[in-house]
Amino acid sequence: MKKILQRLNIAYYTALFGSVIFALIGYWLAKKAGIHYDALTQPGITISYVTILYIILSIPGALAWFHQQTKKMKQQPNTYEKLQKYIRISYIRLLLIAIGLWGGIVVFYLLDSTSVLWCAAMAAIAIVFCKPAEQKIQDEIEQPEQSEQPENNTTA
C-alpha cells in the first residue's frame, strides 16, 4: 500500500508542479513572445469557451467516472488487479482535471480573461480531491463489510 501511495503522490505533486511550469509557459508566451488574443474577438471567444467548457465538464465527469470505476473494481476478487486498476484510474482522473488546470492557466495569460482564471481555480480546487491518502485508498479499494441484520425475534 505504501508503494501505491508513493506512486500516486508523485503523480499528484507532478501535476501541481506542472501548473507552475504551465504558468511560466503562459507568461512567456504572452509577455515575452508577444502572443496575445483579444478576449472579445471571435478566436478569443472560441478559445475561452472551449477552455471553460472543458473545465466545467471534466471536473464532475472525471470525479463521477472515477467513483463509478471504483464501485466496479470492488467486485473483483484479485487484490493485485484491483490495485493496478486503481492506480490506472487514479492517473486518468488526475490527468483529466490537470489538463483543464494547465490549459486554463495558459489561456488566462493568452487572453487575459478572468473568467478563464476562475475556471482554472475550480480545476485547482478539484485536484485537491485527487490527493491520495492511505485511508482513502483502502476505502476505495476494499469492499465494505456486510453488517448482519439482527433477526426479528418478536413473539406474538
Secondary structure as GFF3:
##gff-version 3
##sequence-region A 1 156
A	DSSP	alpha_helix	2	27	.	.	.	ID=ss1
A	DSSP	pi_helix	28	32	.	.	.	ID=ss2
A	DSSP	alpha_helix	42	73	.	.	.	ID=ss3
A	DSSP	alpha_helix	79	111	.	.	.	ID=ss4
A	DSSP	alpha_helix	114	128	.	.	.	ID=ss5
A	DSSP	alpha_helix	134	141	.	.	.	ID=ss6
###
